[in-house]
Amino acid sequence: MVSVGIVMGSDSDLTIMEDAAKIMDQFSISYEMKISSAHRTLKRTVDWVEGFVQQGGKVIIAGAGMAAHLPGVIAGACVVPVIGVPIKSGALDGIDALYAIVQMPPGIPVATVGINSARNAALLAVEMLAMADARLQEELLKYRQKMAADVEAKDNALQDKLKAAK
């Protein structure tokens, strides 16, 4: 069973959305990655969403730029959590995508992360899955502990460098 769907509206979004796949790999979470447009392939998109949910999919991460309808279309077609990733593109550098995703109508929520933040979207998906998975909870704890240790190591190196310069 595939737990996470990673969907993007165009192959130009792939370089950003690959960050989500890397997190899924890091946490050993099964995922499916698709290119499907809310505008150009609407029926295909909705059919995929319905099939994904019927097969037991748990969370969908959807990246889109400009008008950014893909996350909302997906959210309207299912009742699993959808996390929108606004992709930096167009004249407004992703601000239009951010507003389009975050301003969903009442009753059809889409969790939204920052522009080009597929990594955070994936970590949010991991947190959602970890609510019912003790292994993932432990892995997330280790992940955060490593981040903290990395910051401390960088600060220690900085302090050593500053002392050596005096």
Secondary structure, 3 states (H helix, E strand, C coil): CCCEEEEECCHHHHHHHHHHHHHHHHCCCCEEEEECCCCCCHHHHHHHHHHHHHCCCCEEEEEEECCCCHHHHHHHCCCCCEEEEEECCCCCCCHHHHHHHHCCCCCCCCEECCCCCHHHHHHHHHHHHHCCCHHHHHHHHHHHHHHHHHHHHHHHHHHHHHHHHC
